[in-house]
Amino acid sequence: MERKKESPKHILAIVSCALMAFVSILTETSLNVTFPTLMKQFHIGLGLVQWTTTGYLLTIAVIMVASSYLNERFSAKQLFLTAAISFIGGSVVAGLAPNFWVLLAGRLISSVGAGLSIPLMFNLVVELMPQEKWGFYMGLTGLVVILAPSLGPTFGGTVVYYFGWPLIFHIVALIAVVVLIIGALSIEQYHEKKHPSFDWASYFVIVAAMIIFNLGFNRISNGIGDPYFWISMAVVAALVFLFIKLSKKSKKKLINLDIFKNKAFVFAMISYLLLQFINIGTSFVLPNYVQIVNHESSLIGGLVLLPGCILSGFLNPWFGHIYDQKGPKLPFLTGTIFCFTASVLFTIFGLKISTVMVGVFYGIMIIGRQMAFNNTMAEASKLQPDELHTDATAVFQTGQQYAGSMGTTVMATIISAWQKKPGNYSVLTAQGSQVAFLVMSIISVIIFLSYLNLFRLEARNK
């Protein structure tokens, strides 16, 4: 087998995908800080306006389920061009939206850009770069992409404060046009296209399960006794069972479930998804907390996250280097401890967190998350044979977006449940946020335990 080499054109191809993914992901969280403004303008509540983020992430996840098939069926250039054109078109629609429903439609159209470009980027790292450099390039792409959810509130808050929320979409559309040109000139076809039969039955079943689970969980804001919540969960369980049965019998292409036979891979995936849940959930809670509880402007609500995300972003390639040189234990366990520490601090001071404290605690959390996040995917990729890498990437990237969607849904549900109680709106928001932070603390413990199981299984298999 010919040894893979780093070439400038291959690097530019990966960077083009990373930049496309960056502007796509930037809008995931850039609207979070604009929610109070959108709620007033369109006369809607938090439970509805959060679908501009939740729906965006959910649609990305639905597209990513098929990314392994799409990677075989189409060339990298075809996927990239489709991603860029869809994102630009959807952003234009959202930027011109006269009402909430047109805004949401534009968001869903533009989500195709992220749904295609993110798995393509990671597939190109694995396909074009030598394995001993995976940690570094995962970290390098993470520098571009993982910054986006954290920079989103800062970008959105600044734009809405000075110019209004529609300009958010005009700016990212213009950036995407430039990236489209660069990618069209650098990205090629890197493997022979195949024409496998697509497993439509399994696809529709798992998509239905994802959508119903998300919609059903929103019902919990009405109380744990809401019958629609329990009915939704029962339907989801039945659909997941059906999906597994169909996937085992079908010889058509969707996702090869053999990747889950490796238990170490499963624990790596659990840790990865929960880190994303914390990341997106936090970037939803904090800008709203700063505006509603601390009565700060949308500008401050966005800027408060900026120092932490810049520092963690520029440390990201170094975290990849640590992983390449020292192995997974140091970045994984240290990063989780950072996340847990920040979550506990948020919980303790939840009823009154000053804006400065929000920035400091968030910095601790995001540094810990970045230390472990991309390296976890690199480690999981090494646990699978070459023929299952695209399936592993599809599952990780689908799960990442869905975990982000659930992070927003769960946090919004918790806070909305408290906001519906009688009393002072700001105080109730702080109380709901404190409960949300407690949930993040518990999740951090689960991540730590998952990593310990990962290391135990890897040691046993050596």
C-alpha positions as CSV (number, residue, x, y, z in Angstrom):
1,M,0.0,0.0,0.0
2,E,1.4,3.4,-1.0
3,R,2.2,5.6,2.0
4,K,0.0,8.7,2.3
5,K,1.9,12.0,2.0
6,E,1.0,15.5,3.0
7,S,0.7,17.7,0.0
8,P,-0.2,21.4,-0.2
9,K,-3.3,20.7,-2.4
10,H,-4.6,18.1,-0.1
11,I,-4.1,20.5,2.9
12,L,-6.0,23.2,1.0
13,A,-8.8,20.8,0.2
14,I,-9.2,19.9,3.9
15,V,-9.0,23.6,4.9
16,S,-11.7,24.5,2.3
17,C,-14.1,21.9,3.9
18,A,-13.1,23.1,7.3
19,L,-14.0,26.7,6.4
20,M,-17.3,25.6,4.9
21,A,-18.0,23.7,8.0
22,F,-16.9,26.7,10.1
23,V,-19.5,29.2,8.6
24,S,-22.1,26.4,8.8
25,I,-21.5,25.7,12.5
26,L,-21.0,29.4,13.3
27,T,-24.7,29.9,12.7
28,E,-25.6,26.9,15.0
29,T,-25.0,29.1,18.1
30,S,-24.9,32.7,16.7
31,L,-28.7,32.9,17.0
32,N,-28.7,31.8,20.6
33,V,-27.8,35.2,21.8
34,T,-30.5,36.8,19.6
35,F,-33.3,34.8,21.1
36,P,-34.6,37.6,23.4
37,T,-34.7,39.9,20.3
38,L,-36.4,37.3,18.1
39,M,-38.9,36.5,20.8
40,K,-39.9,40.2,21.0
41,Q,-39.9,40.8,17.2
42,F,-42.0,37.7,16.3
43,H,-44.0,37.5,19.6
44,I,-43.0,33.9,20.4
45,G,-41.6,32.0,23.4
46,L,-38.3,30.4,24.2
47,G,-39.7,26.9,23.5
48,L,-40.5,27.9,19.9
49,V,-37.5,30.2,19.1
50,Q,-35.0,27.6,20.1
51,W,-36.0,25.5,17.1
52,T,-33.9,27.8,14.9
53,T,-31.0,26.0,16.6
54,T,-32.5,22.7,17.4
55,G,-34.1,22.3,14.0
56,Y,-30.9,23.3,12.3
57,L,-28.9,20.7,14.3
58,L,-31.5,18.0,13.9
59,T,-31.6,18.4,10.1
60,I,-27.8,18.2,10.0
61,A,-28.0,15.0,11.9
62,V,-30.6,13.6,9.5
63,I,-28.3,14.3,6.5
64,M,-25.2,12.9,8.3
65,V,-26.9,9.5,8.8
66,A,-26.4,9.0,5.1
67,S,-22.9,10.4,4.9
68,S,-21.2,7.0,4.6
69,Y,-23.3,6.2,1.6
70,L,-22.9,9.7,0.1
71,N,-19.1,9.4,0.4
72,E,-19.1,6.3,-1.7
73,R,-21.8,7.4,-4.2
74,F,-20.5,11.0,-5.0
75,S,-17.1,12.6,-5.3
76,A,-15.7,15.0,-2.7
77,K,-16.1,17.9,-5.1
78,Q,-19.7,17.1,-5.8
79,L,-20.5,16.9,-2.1
80,F,-18.6,20.2,-1.4
81,L,-20.3,22.1,-4.1
82,T,-23.8,20.9,-3.0
83,A,-23.0,21.9,0.6
84,A,-21.8,25.4,-0.3
85,I,-24.7,26.2,-2.7
86,S,-27.3,24.9,-0.2
87,F,-25.8,26.9,2.7
88,I,-25.6,30.1,0.6
89,G,-29.2,29.8,-0.6
90,G,-30.6,29.0,2.8
91,S,-28.7,31.9,4.4
92,V,-30.1,34.3,1.9
93,V,-33.6,33.1,2.6
94,A,-33.1,33.4,6.4
95,G,-31.6,36.9,6.1
96,L,-34.6,38.2,4.2
97,A,-37.2,36.4,6.4
98,P,-40.3,38.5,7.1
99,N,-41.5,36.1,9.8
100,F,-40.3,33.3,12.1
101,W,-41.4,30.4,9.8
102,V,-39.5,31.7,6.8
103,L,-36.5,32.2,9.0
104,L,-36.8,28.6,10.2
105,A,-37.2,27.4,6.6
106,G,-34.0,29.2,5.6
107,R,-32.2,27.6,8.5
108,L,-33.3,24.1,7.5
109,I,-32.1,24.7,3.9
110,S,-28.7,26.0,5.0
111,S,-28.2,23.1,7.3
112,V,-27.4,20.9,4.3
113,G,-24.1,22.8,4.1
114,A,-23.0,21.6,7.5
115,G,-24.6,18.2,7.0
116,L,-22.4,17.5,4.0
117,S,-19.2,19.4,4.7
118,I,-18.4,18.3,8.3
119,P,-18.2,14.5,7.6
120,L,-16.5,15.2,4.3
121,M,-13.8,17.2,6.1
122,F,-13.1,14.4,8.6
123,N,-13.2,11.7,5.8
124,L,-10.6,13.7,3.9
125,V,-8.3,13.8,6.9
126,V,-8.5,10.0,7.3
127,E,-8.3,9.4,3.5
128,L,-5.5,11.8,2.5
129,M,-3.2,12.1,5.6
130,P,-0.9,9.6,7.2
131,Q,-2.3,7.9,10.3
132,E,0.5,9.2,12.5
133,K,-0.6,12.7,11.7
134,W,-4.3,12.2,12.4
135,G,-4.2,13.7,15.9
136,F,-2.5,16.9,14.5
137,Y,-4.9,17.3,11.6
138,M,-8.0,16.5,13.7
139,G,-6.7,19.3,16.0
140,L,-6.0,21.6,13.1
141,T,-9.5,21.2,11.6
142,G,-10.8,21.6,15.1
143,L,-9.1,24.9,15.4
144,V,-11.2,26.1,12.5
145,V,-14.4,24.2,13.2
146,I,-14.7,23.8,17.0
147,L,-14.2,27.5,17.5
148,A,-17.4,28.1,15.6
149,P,-20.0,27.1,18.2
150,S,-18.1,29.1,20.8
151,L,-17.6,32.1,18.6
152,G,-21.2,32.0,17.4
153,P,-22.7,33.9,20.4
154,T,-19.9,36.5,20.2
155,F,-20.5,37.0,16.4
156,G,-24.3,37.0,16.8
157,G,-24.3,39.2,19.8
158,T,-22.1,41.8,18.2
159,V,-24.0,41.9,14.8
160,V,-27.4,42.0,16.4
161,Y,-26.4,44.8,18.8
162,Y,-25.0,47.1,16.1
163,F,-26.8,46.1,12.9
164,G,-29.7,43.6,13.5
165,W,-29.9,39.8,13.2
166,P,-30.5,39.6,9.4
167,L,-26.9,40.7,8.8
168,I,-25.7,37.5,10.5
169,F,-26.9,35.6,7.5
170,H,-25.7,38.1,4.9
171,I,-22.2,37.9,6.3
172,V,-21.9,34.1,6.4
173,A,-23.3,33.9,2.9
174,L,-20.6,36.2,1.5
175,I,-17.9,34.2,3.3
176,A,-19.3,31.0,1.9
177,V,-19.1,32.3,-1.6
178,V,-15.4,32.9,-1.2
179,V,-14.9,29.4,0.3
180,L,-17.0,27.9,-2.6
181,I,-14.5,29.3,-5.1
182,I,-11.4,28.0,-3.2
183,G,-12.9,24.6,-2.7
184,A,-14.0,24.3,-6.3
185,L,-10.3,24.9,-7.4
186,S,-8.7,22.5,-4.8
187,I,-11.0,19.6,-4.1
188,E,-10.9,16.6,-6.4
189,Q,-12.2,13.1,-6.6
190,Y,-10.0,10.9,-4.4
191,H,-11.5,7.5,-4.7
192,E,-13.6,5.6,-7.3
193,K,-17.3,6.3,-7.0
194,K,-19.5,3.3,-6.3
195,H,-23.2,2.8,-6.8
196,P,-24.5,0.9,-3.8
197,S,-28.2,0.5,-3.2
198,F,-29.4,2.8,-0.4
199,D,-31.3,1.4,2.5
200,W,-34.3,3.7,2.5
201,A,-36.3,1.7,4.9
202,S,-33.6,1.8,7.7
203,Y,-33.0,5.5,6.9
204,F,-36.6,6.6,7.3
205,V,-36.9,4.5,10.5
206,I,-33.9,6.0,12.3
207,V,-34.8,9.5,11.1
208,A,-38.3,9.1,12.5
209,A,-36.8,7.9,15.8
210,M,-34.5,11.0,16.0
211,I,-37.3,13.5,15.2
212,I,-39.8,11.9,17.6
213,F,-37.3,11.7,20.4
214,N,-36.5,15.4,20.0
215,L,-40.1,16.5,19.8
216,G,-41.2,14.2,22.6
217,F,-38.5,15.5,24.9
218,N,-39.8,19.0,24.5
219,R,-43.0,17.8,26.2
220,I,-41.2,17.2,29.5
221,S,-41.5,21.0,30.1
222,N,-45.2,20.2,30.8
223,G,-44.1,17.9,33.6
224,I,-42.7,14.3,33.9
225,G,-46.3,13.0,33.9
226,D,-47.1,14.3,30.4
227,P,-48.5,11.2,28.6
228,Y,-47.3,12.4,25.2
229,F,-43.7,12.3,26.5
230,W,-43.9,8.6,27.5
231,I,-45.8,7.7,24.4
232,S,-43.0,9.3,22.3
233,M,-40.3,7.5,24.2
234,A,-42.1,4.2,23.7
235,V,-42.4,4.8,20.0
236,V,-38.7,5.8,19.8
237,A,-37.7,2.5,21.5
238,A,-39.7,0.5,19.1
239,L,-38.3,2.4,16.1
240,V,-34.7,1.8,17.3
241,F,-35.4,-1.9,17.7
242,L,-36.8,-2.0,14.2
243,F,-33.8,-0.1,12.8
244,I,-31.4,-2.7,14.3
245,K,-33.4,-5.6,12.9
246,L,-33.6,-4.0,9.4
247,S,-29.9,-3.1,9.3
248,K,-28.9,-6.6,10.2
249,K,-31.0,-8.1,7.4
250,S,-30.4,-5.5,4.7
251,K,-27.5,-5.7,2.3
252,K,-28.1,-2.2,1.1
253,K,-25.9,0.7,2.2
254,L,-26.6,3.0,5.1
255,I,-24.4,2.4,8.2
256,N,-22.5,-0.8,8.9
257,L,-23.5,-1.7,12.5
258,D,-20.3,-3.8,12.9
259,I,-18.6,-0.7,14.2
260,F,-20.6,-1.2,17.5
261,K,-19.1,-4.7,18.0
262,N,-16.0,-2.9,19.3
263,K,-17.0,-1.9,22.9
264,A,-14.1,0.4,23.3
265,F,-15.4,2.4,20.3
266,V,-18.8,2.6,21.9
267,F,-17.4,4.2,25.1
268,A,-15.4,6.6,23.0
269,M,-18.5,7.6,21.1
270,I,-20.5,8.1,24.3
271,S,-17.8,10.4,25.7
272,Y,-17.6,12.4,22.4
273,L,-21.4,12.9,22.2
274,L,-21.7,14.0,25.8
275,L,-18.9,16.5,25.4
276,Q,-20.8,18.0,22.5
277,F,-24.0,18.0,24.6
278,I,-22.2,20.1,27.2
279,N,-20.7,22.4,24.7
280,I,-23.9,23.3,22.8
281,G,-26.0,23.3,25.9
282,T,-23.6,25.7,27.7
283,S,-23.4,28.0,24.7
284,F,-27.2,28.2,24.7
285,V,-27.6,28.8,28.5
286,L,-24.9,31.3,29.2
287,P,-25.8,34.1,26.7
288,N,-29.4,34.0,27.8
289,Y,-28.4,33.9,31.4
290,V,-26.2,37.0,31.0
291,Q,-29.0,38.9,29.3
292,I,-32.0,37.8,31.3
293,V,-30.5,37.4,34.8
294,N,-27.7,39.9,34.7
295,H,-29.6,42.3,32.4
296,E,-26.6,42.8,30.0
297,S,-26.9,43.6,26.3
298,S,-26.7,41.1,23.5
299,L,-23.2,42.4,22.8
300,I,-22.0,41.4,26.3
301,G,-24.0,38.2,26.2
302,G,-21.9,37.1,23.2
303,L,-18.5,38.6,24.1
304,V,-18.4,37.0,27.5
305,L,-17.7,33.6,25.8
306,L,-15.0,35.0,23.5
307,P,-11.8,34.8,25.7
308,G,-12.3,31.2,26.5
309,C,-13.1,30.1,23.0
310,I,-10.1,31.9,21.5
311,L,-7.7,30.5,24.1
312,S,-9.1,26.9,23.7
313,G,-9.2,27.2,19.9
314,F,-5.5,28.1,19.6
315,L,-4.5,25.4,22.1
316,N,-6.4,22.8,20.0
317,P,-3.5,21.8,17.7
318,W,-1.3,21.5,20.8
319,F,-3.9,19.2,22.4
320,G,-3.7,17.1,19.2
321,H,0.1,17.0,19.5
322,I,-0.1,15.9,23.2
323,Y,-2.4,13.1,22.1
324,D,0.0,12.0,19.3
325,Q,3.0,12.1,21.7
326,K,1.6,11.0,25.0
327,G,-1.5,9.0,24.1
328,P,-5.1,9.5,25.1
329,K,-5.2,9.3,28.9
330,L,-3.6,12.7,29.7
331,P,-5.9,14.8,27.4
332,F,-9.0,12.7,28.0
333,L,-9.0,12.6,31.8
334,T,-7.6,16.1,32.3
335,G,-10.1,17.6,30.0
336,T,-13.0,15.8,31.7
337,I,-11.9,17.0,35.1
338,F,-11.8,20.6,33.7
339,C,-15.4,20.2,32.5
340,F,-16.6,18.8,35.8
341,T,-14.9,21.6,37.8
342,A,-16.5,24.3,35.7
343,S,-20.0,22.6,35.8
344,V,-19.8,22.4,39.6
345,L,-18.8,26.0,39.9
346,F,-21.7,27.0,37.7
347,T,-24.0,24.9,39.9
348,I,-22.8,26.4,43.2
349,F,-23.0,30.0,42.0
350,G,-26.0,29.4,39.7
351,L,-28.4,31.8,41.4
352,K,-26.1,34.7,40.9
353,I,-23.1,34.4,38.5
354,S,-21.4,37.7,37.6
355,T,-20.6,38.3,34.0
356,V,-16.9,38.0,34.8
357,M,-17.4,34.7,36.6
358,V,-19.4,33.4,33.5
359,G,-16.4,34.2,31.3
360,V,-13.9,32.5,33.7
361,F,-15.9,29.4,34.4
362,Y,-16.7,29.0,30.7
363,G,-13.0,29.3,29.9
364,I,-12.2,26.4,32.2
365,M,-15.0,24.3,30.7
366,I,-14.2,24.9,27.0
367,I,-10.5,24.3,27.5
368,G,-11.3,20.9,29.0
369,R,-13.8,20.0,26.3
370,Q,-11.3,20.9,23.5
371,M,-8.6,18.9,25.2
372,A,-10.6,15.7,24.8
373,F,-13.0,16.2,22.0
374,N,-11.2,15.8,18.6
375,N,-8.7,13.5,20.1
376,T,-11.6,11.2,21.1
377,M,-12.6,10.9,17.5
378,A,-9.0,10.2,16.4
379,E,-8.8,7.4,19.0
380,A,-12.1,5.9,18.0
381,S,-11.0,5.9,14.3
382,K,-8.0,3.9,15.2
383,L,-10.2,1.2,16.7
384,Q,-11.9,0.5,13.4
385,P,-10.5,-1.2,10.2
386,D,-10.0,1.0,7.1
387,E,-13.2,-0.3,5.5
388,L,-15.3,0.9,8.4
389,H,-13.8,4.4,8.8
390,T,-16.5,6.2,6.8
391,D,-19.2,4.4,8.8
392,A,-17.5,5.4,12.1
393,T,-17.2,9.0,10.8
394,A,-20.9,9.0,9.8
395,V,-22.0,7.8,13.3
396,F,-19.7,10.3,15.1
397,Q,-20.7,13.3,13.1
398,T,-24.4,12.4,13.1
399,G,-24.3,11.9,16.8
400,Q,-22.3,15.1,17.3
401,Q,-25.1,17.2,15.7
402,Y,-27.9,15.3,17.4
403,A,-26.2,15.6,20.7
404,G,-25.9,19.4,20.1
405,S,-29.6,19.4,19.2
406,M,-30.5,17.6,22.4
407,G,-28.2,19.9,24.4
408,T,-30.2,22.9,23.3
409,T,-33.5,21.0,23.7
410,V,-32.8,19.7,27.2
411,M,-31.4,23.0,28.5
412,A,-34.3,25.0,27.0
413,T,-36.8,22.5,28.4
414,I,-35.3,22.8,31.9
415,I,-35.2,26.6,31.9
416,S,-38.6,26.9,30.3
417,A,-40.1,24.7,33.0
418,W,-38.9,27.1,35.7
419,Q,-39.9,30.2,33.7
420,K,-43.5,29.0,33.6
421,K,-43.7,29.1,37.4
422,P,-45.2,32.1,39.2
423,G,-42.6,34.6,40.3
424,N,-39.9,37.0,39.1
425,Y,-38.8,36.0,35.5
426,S,-35.1,36.7,36.1
427,V,-35.0,34.7,39.4
428,L,-36.8,31.8,37.8
429,T,-34.4,31.8,34.9
430,A,-31.5,31.7,37.3
431,Q,-33.1,28.8,39.2
432,G,-33.7,26.9,36.0
433,S,-30.1,27.5,34.9
434,Q,-28.8,26.2,38.1
435,V,-30.6,22.9,37.5
436,A,-29.2,22.8,34.0
437,F,-25.7,23.3,35.3
438,L,-26.3,20.4,37.8
439,V,-27.2,18.2,34.8
440,M,-23.9,19.1,33.1
441,S,-22.0,18.1,36.3
442,I,-23.6,14.7,36.3
443,I,-22.9,14.3,32.6
444,S,-19.2,15.2,33.2
445,V,-19.0,12.3,35.7
446,I,-20.5,9.9,33.1
447,I,-17.9,11.1,30.5
448,F,-15.1,10.3,33.0
449,L,-16.4,6.8,33.7
450,S,-16.8,6.2,29.9
451,Y,-13.1,7.0,29.4
452,L,-12.0,4.7,32.2
453,N,-14.0,1.9,30.5
454,L,-12.4,2.8,27.1
455,F,-8.9,2.5,28.6
456,R,-9.7,-0.8,30.4
457,L,-11.0,-2.4,27.2
458,E,-8.0,-1.1,25.1
459,A,-5.6,-2.6,27.7
460,R,-7.4,-5.9,27.6
461,N,-7.2,-6.1,23.8
462,K,-3.5,-5.4,23.6
